[in-house]
Amino acid sequence: MNADDPFALGGLQKPDAELIAAEQELRRLLDEGRDIDEADPALTERWGRIGQLFEIINATEPTTLAGCAAKLRFLADPEIGMAVGDREDDVPSMRQVLAFIEQLAGGAE
């Protein structure tokens, strides 16, 4: 079975599903985490998962405009995005978005 085959698995794959799901889970964890006391061990576990989701979002190349939007929302977020402090994988993540948009637009000028 080829992962690039749109008919593999009965054609049920959704482009950028992992990227969009990671963004949604990240939002949920951040929103729910606002109500957890800082001394609660659950908060430490939550931040571990949030870190994993950061890595998934930054490492996953978008294949749709929805995926590009998910990456850009993450990078531009005033609480967790680049304004708070650069992560070493932020710039490569932005380059992935740019490459996809340039491909849609017919290449770089």
Secondary structure as GFF3:
##gff-version 3
##sequence-region A 1 109
A	DSSP	three_ten_helix	8	11	.	.	.	ID=ss1
A	DSSP	alpha_helix	17	33	.	.	.	ID=ss2
A	DSSP	alpha_helix	41	59	.	.	.	ID=ss3
A	DSSP	alpha_helix	65	76	.	.	.	ID=ss4
A	DSSP	alpha_helix	90	105	.	.	.	ID=ss5
###
